[in-house]
Amino acid sequence: MVEPAAQRIWEAALGQLQIHVTKPNYETWLKDTVGLHFADGRFVVGAPTEFVKEWLSTRMRSLVSQTVGGIVGQPTEVSFQIITHENGGTGNGATASPAQTAKPTPYPHPNPKLTFTSFIVGPSNHLAASAALAAAEQPGKGYNPLFIYSAPGLGKTHLLQAIAQRAASTNYNTLYVTSERFTNDFVTAITQSRSDEFRQRYRSLQLLLVDDVQFLAGKERTQEEFFYTFNELHAAGCQLVLANDRPPSDICGIESRLSSRFQWGLIADIQPPDLPTRLTILQRKAREQQVDLHPDVSLFLANRTRNNIRELEGSLNRVIAYAHLPGVAPITLSITHQALAALTPAPDTSSDPDQILQAVASYFRISSKTLTSKLRTQAVANARHIAMYLLREDSQLPLKRIGLLLGHRDHATVIHGVQKITRAINNDPQLLTQIAEIRTSVRR
């Protein structure tokens, strides 16, 4: 049985994991998982197959444990089990056998949540959304190919999966893949002498959607195969939709003949959403989770994250998960600040370097002289790394200046210290608390 509290925590965790892992890994291993149970520092994640369960257990247990622990505010042991009808699956009631779950589905279905209905249209994405809908409803009749580009986290994948689902619902032969998946399928076909099967699969479509086209760069044989696949589909009037993080002319490592074909149809970009669109996104996501979000909280979150919808939704998930922990009040502006504490300094903060050094030394009960000394005990080194991070983030000091303030340390040492804290900050609740408390003392 899926516990609502566990699922809310897991949705917040997925929001963070989506940033830390590649999109293909997220789509293959994490997308179809659920939060089943949480109690006494133990969290159970439901996986759709034995294959996925084993992969997560051996490859991602540590990262998942750190992420969940950071959300719930305590060390957490994570385990994985197969989703069945009894524990929350949506099948016919039978537990899958090992033979049925030996490997994942070759072409997983698009995320059912990523539809045109759930895509918030605003001035920044209106052209891309309209063209995507036209491609889904009348493949090959208008913009062909349709090339959508934007920075990460602004909705390219959402639109491609929405096209796939709308087209498939009207019985068009449709396939959504990443360029990495296309490459892997091609390599597998070559090594297993199944090229004819590969070409039949990809060239008999009515609509082909390829995400992250930039990852074709540098893969000459894959580009050649994609070139011929593109030509055959286009000549047959089949719809092609491509997504990338930059326009075709700016993709390095792509053959000119392929780049020129990407520009045959319509190129539509997606810009960061404006404030009204961000507010609409937050309110829609809150309603989906049956949460009442106060306008002040929405405005704070919308102003905090302006350029990435995925991060915007991740912040909301973190706040909702935090608010549902035992003893935490309903979502208020104060609770929101607590949930997001120490992730970033306030936008208008410009802290005095000497105050930061003094605050760090005082917090860890060491002298300023010890902080800047050559002493390398674990406690002192940790305090020094936090000082480096705060001097960089809150005072915006050059790396060389930070090194001078901390005992004439070199450029590489400072980079190491800053990066160490940057990597750990989202996964270590104790570190989050320490940095938040130090910042509070600096700003008094």
DRENGUGU-829620 format. One record per residue (C-alpha): chain; x, y, z. Coordinates in nm, 3 decimals. Layout:
REM residues N
{ch=A, c1=X, c2=Y, c3=Z}
...
//
This chain:
REM residues 444
{ch=A, c1=0.000, c2=0.000, c3=0.000}
{ch=A, c1=0.135, c2=0.341, c3=-0.097}
{ch=A, c1=0.134, c2=0.571, c3=0.206}
{ch=A, c1=0.045, c2=0.931, c3=0.107}
{ch=A, c1=0.314, c2=1.080, c3=0.332}
{ch=A, c1=0.579, c2=0.849, c3=0.186}
{ch=A, c1=0.471, c2=0.934, c3=-0.168}
{ch=A, c1=0.492, c2=1.308, c3=-0.097}
{ch=A, c1=0.844, c2=1.268, c3=0.038}
{ch=A, c1=0.937, c2=1.056, c3=-0.264}
{ch=A, c1=0.798, c2=1.315, c3=-0.508}
{ch=A, c1=1.020, c2=1.575, c3=-0.343}
{ch=A, c1=1.315, c2=1.336, c3=-0.368}
{ch=A, c1=1.246, c2=1.273, c3=-0.737}
{ch=A, c1=1.251, c2=1.649, c3=-0.794}
{ch=A, c1=1.606, c2=1.661, c3=-0.657}
{ch=A, c1=1.724, c2=1.334, c3=-0.815}
{ch=A, c1=1.610, c2=1.460, c3=-1.153}
{ch=A, c1=1.875, c2=1.731, c3=-1.125}
{ch=A, c1=2.155, c2=1.496, c3=-1.013}
{ch=A, c1=2.118, c2=1.215, c3=-1.269}
{ch=A, c1=2.107, c2=1.212, c3=-1.649}
{ch=A, c1=1.769, c2=1.227, c3=-1.817}
{ch=A, c1=1.801, c2=0.876, c3=-1.967}
{ch=A, c1=1.885, c2=0.731, c3=-1.625}
{ch=A, c1=1.593, c2=0.914, c3=-1.466}
{ch=A, c1=1.350, c2=0.800, c3=-1.736}
{ch=A, c1=1.469, c2=0.439, c3=-1.723}
{ch=A, c1=1.522, c2=0.376, c3=-1.352}
{ch=A, c1=1.337, c2=0.639, c3=-1.144}
{ch=A, c1=1.035, c2=0.768, c3=-1.333}
{ch=A, c1=0.802, c2=0.476, c3=-1.253}
{ch=A, c1=0.899, c2=0.434, c3=-0.887}
{ch=A, c1=0.678, c2=0.524, c3=-0.589}
{ch=A, c1=0.723, c2=0.594, c3=-0.219}
{ch=A, c1=0.566, c2=0.305, c3=-0.029}
{ch=A, c1=0.644, c2=0.342, c3=0.341}
{ch=A, c1=0.839, c2=0.560, c3=0.584}
{ch=A, c1=0.888, c2=0.494, c3=0.957}
{ch=A, c1=1.171, c2=0.488, c3=1.211}
{ch=A, c1=1.437, c2=0.613, c3=0.970}
{ch=A, c1=1.351, c2=0.350, c3=0.706}
{ch=A, c1=1.209, c2=0.440, c3=0.367}
{ch=A, c1=1.077, c2=0.186, c3=0.116}
{ch=A, c1=1.072, c2=0.264, c3=-0.256}
{ch=A, c1=0.855, c2=0.063, c3=-0.494}
{ch=A, c1=1.011, c2=-0.039, c3=-0.828}
{ch=A, c1=0.815, c2=-0.168, c3=-1.129}
{ch=A, c1=1.039, c2=-0.468, c3=-1.207}
{ch=A, c1=1.303, c2=-0.691, c3=-1.050}
{ch=A, c1=1.556, c2=-0.556, c3=-1.297}
{ch=A, c1=1.492, c2=-0.195, c3=-1.192}
{ch=A, c1=1.493, c2=-0.291, c3=-0.825}
{ch=A, c1=1.834, c2=-0.458, c3=-0.852}
{ch=A, c1=1.981, c2=-0.170, c3=-1.052}
{ch=A, c1=1.863, c2=0.089, c3=-0.800}
{ch=A, c1=1.984, c2=-0.122, c3=-0.507}
{ch=A, c1=2.334, c2=-0.163, c3=-0.646}
{ch=A, c1=2.387, c2=0.168, c3=-0.828}
{ch=A, c1=2.180, c2=0.439, c3=-0.661}
{ch=A, c1=2.107, c2=0.337, c3=-0.302}
{ch=A, c1=2.359, c2=0.581, c3=-0.154}
{ch=A, c1=2.240, c2=0.883, c3=-0.355}
{ch=A, c1=1.875, c2=0.801, c3=-0.286}
{ch=A, c1=1.940, c2=0.759, c3=0.088}
{ch=A, c1=2.120, c2=1.094, c3=0.106}
{ch=A, c1=1.844, c2=1.269, c3=-0.088}
{ch=A, c1=1.558, c2=1.129, c3=0.120}
{ch=A, c1=1.752, c2=1.192, c3=0.440}
{ch=A, c1=1.801, c2=1.554, c3=0.342}
{ch=A, c1=1.428, c2=1.598, c3=0.289}
{ch=A, c1=1.310, c2=1.433, c3=0.611}
{ch=A, c1=1.590, c2=1.584, c3=0.818}
{ch=A, c1=1.740, c2=1.262, c3=0.956}
{ch=A, c1=1.965, c2=0.977, c3=0.839}
{ch=A, c1=1.750, c2=0.737, c3=0.641}
{ch=A, c1=1.800, c2=0.380, c3=0.527}
{ch=A, c1=1.640, c2=0.316, c3=0.190}
{ch=A, c1=1.530, c2=-0.023, c3=0.055}
{ch=A, c1=1.363, c2=-0.120, c3=-0.271}
{ch=A, c1=1.087, c2=-0.372, c3=-0.343}
{ch=A, c1=0.880, c2=-0.465, c3=-0.646}
{ch=A, c1=0.542, c2=-0.297, c3=-0.677}
{ch=A, c1=0.259, c2=-0.551, c3=-0.670}
{ch=A, c1=-0.118, c2=-0.517, c3=-0.662}
{ch=A, c1=-0.106, c2=-0.564, c3=-0.285}
{ch=A, c1=0.150, c2=-0.295, c3=-0.212}
{ch=A, c1=0.030, c2=-0.030, c3=-0.452}
{ch=A, c1=0.079, c2=-0.154, c3=-0.809}
{ch=A, c1=-0.179, c2=-0.101, c3=-1.075}
{ch=A, c1=-0.165, c2=-0.440, c3=-1.245}
{ch=A, c1=-0.419, c2=-0.720, c3=-1.249}
{ch=A, c1=-0.341, c2=-0.840, c3=-0.901}
{ch=A, c1=-0.073, c2=-1.097, c3=-0.984}
{ch=A, c1=0.281, c2=-1.060, c3=-0.863}
{ch=A, c1=0.520, c2=-1.060, c3=-1.158}
{ch=A, c1=0.742, c2=-1.362, c3=-1.196}
{ch=A, c1=1.120, c2=-1.335, c3=-1.241}
{ch=A, c1=1.087, c2=-1.433, c3=-1.605}
{ch=A, c1=0.841, c2=-1.149, c3=-1.666}
{ch=A, c1=1.058, c2=-0.889, c3=-1.496}
{ch=A, c1=1.403, c2=-0.988, c3=-1.618}
{ch=A, c1=1.447, c2=-0.665, c3=-1.816}
{ch=A, c1=1.269, c2=-0.331, c3=-1.855}
{ch=A, c1=1.020, c2=-0.257, c3=-2.130}
{ch=A, c1=1.220, c2=-0.177, c3=-2.447}
{ch=A, c1=1.026, c2=0.141, c3=-2.521}
{ch=A, c1=0.867, c2=0.279, c3=-2.203}
{ch=A, c1=0.546, c2=0.475, c3=-2.234}
{ch=A, c1=0.565, c2=0.853, c3=-2.191}
{ch=A, c1=0.489, c2=0.992, c3=-1.848}
{ch=A, c1=0.107, c2=1.015, c3=-1.833}
{ch=A, c1=0.134, c2=1.343, c3=-1.641}
{ch=A, c1=0.314, c2=1.516, c3=-1.930}
{ch=A, c1=0.016, c2=1.610, c3=-2.146}
{ch=A, c1=-0.098, c2=1.920, c3=-2.332}
{ch=A, c1=-0.357, c2=1.976, c3=-2.060}
{ch=A, c1=-0.091, c2=1.991, c3=-1.789}
{ch=A, c1=0.144, c2=2.215, c3=-1.992}
{ch=A, c1=0.107, c2=2.577, c3=-1.883}
{ch=A, c1=0.114, c2=2.802, c3=-2.190}
{ch=A, c1=0.247, c2=3.157, c3=-2.161}
{ch=A, c1=0.419, c2=3.420, c3=-2.375}
{ch=A, c1=0.753, c2=3.239, c3=-2.339}
{ch=A, c1=0.636, c2=2.910, c3=-2.494}
{ch=A, c1=0.324, c2=2.988, c3=-2.697}
{ch=A, c1=0.477, c2=2.922, c3=-3.040}
{ch=A, c1=0.637, c2=2.592, c3=-2.935}
{ch=A, c1=0.317, c2=2.471, c3=-2.767}
{ch=A, c1=0.095, c2=2.562, c3=-3.066}
{ch=A, c1=0.332, c2=2.396, c3=-3.314}
{ch=A, c1=0.357, c2=2.086, c3=-3.096}
{ch=A, c1=-0.021, c2=2.051, c3=-3.081}
{ch=A, c1=-0.046, c2=2.088, c3=-3.459}
{ch=A, c1=0.222, c2=1.820, c3=-3.507}
{ch=A, c1=0.032, c2=1.583, c3=-3.277}
{ch=A, c1=-0.307, c2=1.631, c3=-3.436}
{ch=A, c1=-0.198, c2=1.643, c3=-3.802}
{ch=A, c1=0.143, c2=1.476, c3=-3.829}
{ch=A, c1=0.340, c2=1.574, c3=-4.138}
{ch=A, c1=0.084, c2=1.829, c3=-4.255}
{ch=A, c1=0.245, c2=2.148, c3=-4.128}
{ch=A, c1=0.578, c2=2.213, c3=-3.963}
{ch=A, c1=0.808, c2=1.926, c3=-4.055}
{ch=A, c1=1.047, c2=1.886, c3=-3.893}
{ch=A, c1=0.951, c2=2.074, c3=-3.580}
{ch=A, c1=1.265, c2=2.166, c3=-3.386}
{ch=A, c1=1.213, c2=2.283, c3=-3.026}
{ch=A, c1=1.502, c2=2.421, c3=-2.823}
{ch=A, c1=1.552, c2=2.577, c3=-2.482}
{ch=A, c1=1.772, c2=2.572, c3=-2.176}
{ch=A, c1=1.721, c2=2.269, c3=-1.947}
{ch=A, c1=1.406, c2=2.247, c3=-1.738}
{ch=A, c1=1.172, c2=2.464, c3=-1.946}
{ch=A, c1=0.941, c2=2.203, c3=-2.097}
{ch=A, c1=1.095, c2=2.052, c3=-2.413}
{ch=A, c1=1.052, c2=1.696, c3=-2.291}
{ch=A, c1=0.703, c2=1.775, c3=-2.163}
{ch=A, c1=0.596, c2=1.888, c3=-2.510}
{ch=A, c1=0.752, c2=1.589, c3=-2.687}
{ch=A, c1=0.584, c2=1.342, c3=-2.454}
{ch=A, c1=0.255, c2=1.531, c3=-2.485}
{ch=A, c1=0.280, c2=1.497, c3=-2.865}
{ch=A, c1=0.353, c2=1.125, c3=-2.832}
{ch=A, c1=0.051, c2=1.065, c3=-2.612}
{ch=A, c1=-0.192, c2=1.273, c3=-2.818}
{ch=A, c1=-0.078, c2=1.115, c3=-3.146}
{ch=A, c1=-0.085, c2=0.762, c3=-3.004}
{ch=A, c1=-0.440, c2=0.818, c3=-2.873}
{ch=A, c1=-0.554, c2=0.870, c3=-3.233}
{ch=A, c1=-0.374, c2=0.552, c3=-3.347}
{ch=A, c1=-0.075, c2=0.711, c3=-3.517}
{ch=A, c1=0.233, c2=0.487, c3=-3.509}
{ch=A, c1=0.446, c2=0.699, c3=-3.277}
{ch=A, c1=0.779, c2=0.661, c3=-3.100}
{ch=A, c1=0.945, c2=0.892, c3=-2.845}
{ch=A, c1=1.316, c2=0.830, c3=-2.775}
{ch=A, c1=1.622, c2=1.021, c3=-2.664}
{ch=A, c1=1.915, c2=1.046, c3=-2.904}
{ch=A, c1=2.108, c2=0.831, c3=-2.656}
{ch=A, c1=1.843, c2=0.559, c3=-2.689}
{ch=A, c1=1.855, c2=0.585, c3=-3.069}
{ch=A, c1=2.234, c2=0.546, c3=-3.052}
{ch=A, c1=2.216, c2=0.248, c3=-2.817}
{ch=A, c1=1.956, c2=0.077, c3=-3.036}
{ch=A, c1=2.171, c2=0.133, c3=-3.342}
{ch=A, c1=2.487, c2=-0.002, c3=-3.178}
{ch=A, c1=2.299, c2=-0.305, c3=-3.047}
{ch=A, c1=2.156, c2=-0.373, c3=-3.391}
{ch=A, c1=2.502, c2=-0.362, c3=-3.547}
{ch=A, c1=2.664, c2=-0.587, c3=-3.287}
{ch=A, c1=2.379, c2=-0.840, c3=-3.302}
{ch=A, c1=2.338, c2=-0.829, c3=-3.683}
{ch=A, c1=1.984, c2=-0.694, c3=-3.653}
{ch=A, c1=2.015, c2=-0.383, c3=-3.871}
{ch=A, c1=1.710, c2=-0.471, c3=-4.079}
{ch=A, c1=1.499, c2=-0.502, c3=-3.765}
{ch=A, c1=1.629, c2=-0.167, c3=-3.640}
{ch=A, c1=1.546, c2=0.008, c3=-3.969}
{ch=A, c1=1.203, c2=-0.150, c3=-3.985}
{ch=A, c1=1.131, c2=-0.025, c3=-3.633}
{ch=A, c1=1.239, c2=0.333, c3=-3.694}
{ch=A, c1=1.141, c2=0.378, c3=-4.059}
{ch=A, c1=0.786, c2=0.245, c3=-4.039}
{ch=A, c1=0.667, c2=0.524, c3=-3.809}
{ch=A, c1=0.419, c2=0.800, c3=-3.873}
{ch=A, c1=0.570, c2=1.020, c3=-3.605}
{ch=A, c1=0.923, c2=1.010, c3=-3.459}
{ch=A, c1=1.017, c2=1.230, c3=-3.162}
{ch=A, c1=1.384, c2=1.254, c3=-3.065}
{ch=A, c1=1.490, c2=1.431, c3=-2.745}
{ch=A, c1=1.837, c2=1.571, c3=-2.664}
{ch=A, c1=1.960, c2=1.576, c3=-3.022}
{ch=A, c1=2.287, c2=1.734, c3=-2.905}
{ch=A, c1=2.408, c2=1.392, c3=-2.789}
{ch=A, c1=2.439, c2=1.279, c3=-3.151}
{ch=A, c1=2.742, c2=1.509, c3=-3.172}
{ch=A, c1=3.065, c2=1.329, c3=-3.255}
{ch=A, c1=2.893, c2=0.996, c3=-3.332}
{ch=A, c1=2.959, c2=0.972, c3=-3.706}
{ch=A, c1=2.801, c2=0.634, c3=-3.780}
{ch=A, c1=2.495, c2=0.713, c3=-3.570}
{ch=A, c1=2.456, c2=1.048, c3=-3.747}
{ch=A, c1=2.476, c2=0.874, c3=-4.081}
{ch=A, c1=2.204, c2=0.626, c3=-3.982}
{ch=A, c1=1.989, c2=0.907, c3=-3.843}
{ch=A, c1=2.041, c2=1.106, c3=-4.165}
{ch=A, c1=1.898, c2=0.823, c3=-4.377}
{ch=A, c1=1.618, c2=0.759, c3=-4.127}
{ch=A, c1=1.529, c2=1.129, c3=-4.133}
{ch=A, c1=1.529, c2=1.138, c3=-4.514}
{ch=A, c1=1.309, c2=0.833, c3=-4.553}
{ch=A, c1=1.053, c2=0.945, c3=-4.297}
{ch=A, c1=1.041, c2=1.302, c3=-4.427}
{ch=A, c1=1.004, c2=1.190, c3=-4.787}
{ch=A, c1=0.711, c2=0.970, c3=-4.683}
{ch=A, c1=0.537, c2=1.266, c3=-4.517}
{ch=A, c1=0.596, c2=1.139, c3=-4.166}
{ch=A, c1=0.627, c2=1.389, c3=-3.882}
{ch=A, c1=0.963, c2=1.447, c3=-3.710}
{ch=A, c1=0.991, c2=1.644, c3=-3.387}
{ch=A, c1=1.334, c2=1.715, c3=-3.241}
{ch=A, c1=1.438, c2=1.879, c3=-2.915}
{ch=A, c1=1.770, c2=2.027, c3=-2.813}
{ch=A, c1=1.927, c2=2.274, c3=-2.573}
{ch=A, c1=2.028, c2=2.515, c3=-2.853}
{ch=A, c1=1.929, c2=2.595, c3=-3.214}
{ch=A, c1=2.053, c2=2.366, c3=-3.495}
{ch=A, c1=2.314, c2=2.613, c3=-3.619}
{ch=A, c1=2.481, c2=2.618, c3=-3.274}
{ch=A, c1=2.521, c2=2.241, c3=-3.226}
{ch=A, c1=2.889, c2=2.149, c3=-3.241}
{ch=A, c1=2.987, c2=1.809, c3=-3.381}
{ch=A, c1=2.679, c2=1.762, c3=-3.602}
{ch=A, c1=2.732, c2=1.716, c3=-3.976}
{ch=A, c1=2.622, c2=2.014, c3=-4.184}
{ch=A, c1=2.390, c2=1.801, c3=-4.399}
{ch=A, c1=2.204, c2=1.691, c3=-4.085}
{ch=A, c1=2.201, c2=2.039, c3=-3.930}
{ch=A, c1=2.053, c2=2.184, c3=-4.249}
{ch=A, c1=1.771, c2=1.930, c3=-4.242}
{ch=A, c1=1.689, c2=2.026, c3=-3.883}
{ch=A, c1=1.619, c2=2.376, c3=-4.021}
{ch=A, c1=1.381, c2=2.271, c3=-4.300}
{ch=A, c1=1.065, c2=2.318, c3=-4.096}
{ch=A, c1=0.991, c2=2.534, c3=-3.794}
{ch=A, c1=1.240, c2=2.622, c3=-3.520}
{ch=A, c1=1.061, c2=2.719, c3=-3.197}
{ch=A, c1=1.235, c2=2.824, c3=-2.881}
{ch=A, c1=1.111, c2=2.823, c3=-2.521}
{ch=A, c1=1.221, c2=3.109, c3=-2.298}
{ch=A, c1=1.214, c2=3.120, c3=-1.916}
{ch=A, c1=0.855, c2=3.176, c3=-1.798}
{ch=A, c1=0.744, c2=3.518, c3=-1.681}
{ch=A, c1=0.613, c2=3.575, c3=-1.328}
{ch=A, c1=0.241, c2=3.514, c3=-1.402}
{ch=A, c1=0.327, c2=3.184, c3=-1.575}
{ch=A, c1=0.547, c2=3.073, c3=-1.283}
{ch=A, c1=0.268, c2=3.153, c3=-1.039}
{ch=A, c1=0.018, c2=2.955, c3=-1.249}
{ch=A, c1=0.256, c2=2.658, c3=-1.258}
{ch=A, c1=0.293, c2=2.662, c3=-0.879}
{ch=A, c1=-0.080, c2=2.686, c3=-0.814}
{ch=A, c1=-0.153, c2=2.404, c3=-1.063}
{ch=A, c1=0.107, c2=2.177, c3=-0.902}
{ch=A, c1=-0.023, c2=2.260, c3=-0.554}
{ch=A, c1=-0.380, c2=2.169, c3=-0.656}
{ch=A, c1=-0.258, c2=1.840, c3=-0.801}
{ch=A, c1=-0.115, c2=1.754, c3=-0.459}
{ch=A, c1=-0.427, c2=1.886, c3=-0.281}
{ch=A, c1=-0.232, c2=2.159, c3=-0.105}
{ch=A, c1=-0.358, c2=2.509, c3=-0.030}
{ch=A, c1=-0.074, c2=2.743, c3=-0.128}
{ch=A, c1=-0.093, c2=3.096, c3=0.010}
{ch=A, c1=-0.026, c2=3.372, c3=-0.248}
{ch=A, c1=0.270, c2=3.500, c3=-0.042}
{ch=A, c1=0.431, c2=3.156, c3=-0.057}
{ch=A, c1=0.368, c2=3.130, c3=-0.432}
{ch=A, c1=0.521, c2=3.471, c3=-0.491}
{ch=A, c1=0.828, c2=3.388, c3=-0.282}
{ch=A, c1=0.889, c2=3.061, c3=-0.469}
{ch=A, c1=0.824, c2=3.221, c3=-0.808}
{ch=A, c1=1.075, c2=3.498, c3=-0.742}
{ch=A, c1=1.330, c2=3.255, c3=-0.601}
{ch=A, c1=1.349, c2=3.034, c3=-0.913}
{ch=A, c1=1.304, c2=3.215, c3=-1.242}
{ch=A, c1=1.484, c2=3.017, c3=-1.511}
{ch=A, c1=1.404, c2=2.650, c3=-1.456}
{ch=A, c1=1.057, c2=2.501, c3=-1.419}
{ch=A, c1=1.199, c2=2.171, c3=-1.293}
{ch=A, c1=1.375, c2=2.349, c3=-1.007}
{ch=A, c1=1.062, c2=2.555, c3=-0.939}
{ch=A, c1=0.855, c2=2.239, c3=-0.900}
{ch=A, c1=1.135, c2=2.077, c3=-0.699}
{ch=A, c1=1.128, c2=2.366, c3=-0.450}
{ch=A, c1=0.752, c2=2.332, c3=-0.413}
{ch=A, c1=0.783, c2=1.955, c3=-0.359}
{ch=A, c1=1.046, c2=2.011, c3=-0.091}
{ch=A, c1=0.824, c2=2.261, c3=0.092}
{ch=A, c1=0.520, c2=2.031, c3=0.075}
{ch=A, c1=0.720, c2=1.731, c3=0.200}
{ch=A, c1=0.868, c2=1.938, c3=0.483}
{ch=A, c1=0.526, c2=2.069, c3=0.587}
{ch=A, c1=0.391, c2=1.713, c3=0.616}
{ch=A, c1=0.661, c2=1.599, c3=0.858}
{ch=A, c1=0.543, c2=1.537, c3=1.217}
{ch=A, c1=0.514, c2=1.853, c3=1.422}
{ch=A, c1=0.540, c2=2.095, c3=1.130}
{ch=A, c1=0.269, c2=2.356, c3=1.082}
{ch=A, c1=0.073, c2=2.421, c3=0.759}
{ch=A, c1=0.264, c2=2.586, c3=0.475}
{ch=A, c1=0.336, c2=2.945, c3=0.565}
{ch=A, c1=0.606, c2=3.182, c3=0.446}
{ch=A, c1=0.806, c2=3.101, c3=0.759}
{ch=A, c1=0.779, c2=2.725, c3=0.700}
{ch=A, c1=0.881, c2=2.781, c3=0.337}
{ch=A, c1=1.195, c2=2.966, c3=0.446}
{ch=A, c1=1.281, c2=2.684, c3=0.685}
{ch=A, c1=1.230, c2=2.417, c3=0.419}
{ch=A, c1=1.456, c2=2.594, c3=0.173}
{ch=A, c1=1.704, c2=2.730, c3=0.427}
{ch=A, c1=2.067, c2=2.744, c3=0.325}
{ch=A, c1=2.017, c2=2.631, c3=-0.035}
{ch=A, c1=2.107, c2=2.980, c3=-0.157}
{ch=A, c1=2.177, c2=3.313, c3=0.013}
{ch=A, c1=1.919, c2=3.588, c3=-0.009}
{ch=A, c1=1.946, c2=3.770, c3=-0.345}
{ch=A, c1=2.041, c2=4.102, c3=-0.187}
{ch=A, c1=2.299, c2=3.958, c3=0.049}
{ch=A, c1=2.657, c2=4.083, c3=0.033}
{ch=A, c1=2.817, c2=3.973, c3=0.357}
{ch=A, c1=3.136, c2=4.118, c3=0.499}
{ch=A, c1=3.421, c2=3.864, c3=0.464}
{ch=A, c1=3.558, c2=3.932, c3=0.812}
{ch=A, c1=3.213, c2=3.877, c3=0.964}
{ch=A, c1=3.185, c2=3.544, c3=0.783}
{ch=A, c1=3.522, c2=3.424, c3=0.910}
{ch=A, c1=3.436, c2=3.533, c3=1.263}
{ch=A, c1=3.092, c2=3.368, c3=1.246}
{ch=A, c1=3.235, c2=3.038, c3=1.119}
{ch=A, c1=3.508, c2=3.031, c3=1.385}
{ch=A, c1=3.259, c2=3.113, c3=1.659}
{ch=A, c1=3.008, c2=2.853, c3=1.539}
{ch=A, c1=3.265, c2=2.573, c3=1.543}
{ch=A, c1=3.425, c2=2.703, c3=1.865}
{ch=A, c1=3.770, c2=2.756, c3=1.722}
{ch=A, c1=3.977, c2=3.070, c3=1.698}
{ch=A, c1=4.009, c2=3.274, c3=1.379}
{ch=A, c1=4.381, c2=3.195, c3=1.391}
{ch=A, c1=4.308, c2=2.819, c3=1.389}
{ch=A, c1=4.067, c2=2.863, c3=1.098}
{ch=A, c1=4.340, c2=3.021, c3=0.885}
{ch=A, c1=4.622, c2=2.798, c3=1.010}
{ch=A, c1=4.784, c2=2.493, c3=0.847}
{ch=A, c1=4.602, c2=2.260, c3=1.087}
{ch=A, c1=4.418, c2=1.986, c3=0.893}
{ch=A, c1=4.209, c2=1.798, c3=1.146}
{ch=A, c1=3.871, c2=1.694, c3=1.009}
{ch=A, c1=3.677, c2=1.942, c3=1.223}
{ch=A, c1=3.897, c2=2.238, c3=1.126}
{ch=A, c1=3.909, c2=2.140, c3=0.758}
{ch=A, c1=3.528, c2=2.114, c3=0.750}
{ch=A, c1=3.491, c2=2.458, c3=0.906}
{ch=A, c1=3.744, c2=2.597, c3=0.658}
{ch=A, c1=3.555, c2=2.451, c3=0.361}
{ch=A, c1=3.231, c2=2.607, c3=0.484}
{ch=A, c1=3.410, c2=2.941, c3=0.518}
{ch=A, c1=3.536, c2=2.909, c3=0.159}
{ch=A, c1=3.184, c2=2.833, c3=0.038}
{ch=A, c1=3.027, c2=3.128, c3=0.221}
{ch=A, c1=3.299, c2=3.370, c3=0.112}
{ch=A, c1=3.239, c2=3.266, c3=-0.246}
{ch=A, c1=2.857, c2=3.254, c3=-0.240}
{ch=A, c1=2.768, c2=3.534, c3=0.000}
{ch=A, c1=3.053, c2=3.780, c3=-0.052}
{ch=A, c1=3.126, c2=3.692, c3=-0.416}
{ch=A, c1=3.499, c2=3.708, c3=-0.353}
{ch=A, c1=3.750, c2=3.595, c3=-0.617}
{ch=A, c1=3.911, c2=3.257, c3=-0.546}
{ch=A, c1=4.253, c2=3.416, c3=-0.502}
{ch=A, c1=4.119, c2=3.656, c3=-0.239}
{ch=A, c1=3.953, c2=3.370, c3=-0.049}
{ch=A, c1=4.282, c2=3.180, c3=-0.048}
{ch=A, c1=4.466, c2=3.481, c3=0.098}
{ch=A, c1=4.207, c2=3.527, c3=0.374}
{ch=A, c1=4.235, c2=3.160, c3=0.473}
{ch=A, c1=4.610, c2=3.141, c3=0.525}
{ch=A, c1=4.747, c2=3.195, c3=0.173}
{ch=A, c1=4.592, c2=2.880, c3=0.030}
{ch=A, c1=4.621, c2=2.818, c3=-0.342}
{ch=A, c1=4.355, c2=2.842, c3=-0.610}
{ch=A, c1=4.302, c2=2.464, c3=-0.639}
{ch=A, c1=4.251, c2=2.421, c3=-0.264}
{ch=A, c1=3.978, c2=2.686, c3=-0.260}
{ch=A, c1=3.802, c2=2.533, c3=-0.561}
{ch=A, c1=3.808, c2=2.192, c3=-0.388}
{ch=A, c1=3.658, c2=2.337, c3=-0.069}
{ch=A, c1=3.382, c2=2.527, c3=-0.248}
{ch=A, c1=3.289, c2=2.232, c3=-0.470}
{ch=A, c1=3.285, c2=1.991, c3=-0.176}
{ch=A, c1=3.026, c2=2.198, c3=0.009}
{ch=A, c1=2.828, c2=2.269, c3=-0.309}
{ch=A, c1=2.794, c2=1.897, c3=-0.382}
{ch=A, c1=2.700, c2=1.808, c3=-0.024}
{ch=A, c1=2.462, c2=2.090, c3=0.060}
{ch=A, c1=2.147, c2=1.939, c3=-0.092}
{ch=A, c1=2.196, c2=1.597, c3=0.065}
{ch=A, c1=2.326, c2=1.666, c3=0.415}
{ch=A, c1=2.060, c2=1.806, c3=0.652}
{ch=A, c1=2.317, c2=1.876, c3=0.924}
{ch=A, c1=2.524, c2=2.082, c3=0.682}
{ch=A, c1=2.212, c2=2.270, c3=0.570}
{ch=A, c1=2.137, c2=2.357, c3=0.931}
{ch=A, c1=2.495, c2=2.466, c3=1.003}
{ch=A, c1=2.511, c2=2.699, c3=0.705}
{ch=A, c1=2.167, c2=2.845, c3=0.778}
{ch=A, c1=2.264, c2=2.918, c3=1.141}
{ch=A, c1=2.596, c2=3.073, c3=1.039}
{ch=A, c1=2.423, c2=3.297, c3=0.784}
{ch=A, c1=2.171, c2=3.401, c3=1.046}
{ch=A, c1=2.449, c2=3.506, c3=1.285}
{ch=A, c1=2.623, c2=3.704, c3=1.009}
{ch=A, c1=2.309, c2=3.897, c3=0.923}
{ch=A, c1=2.222, c2=3.999, c3=1.277}
//
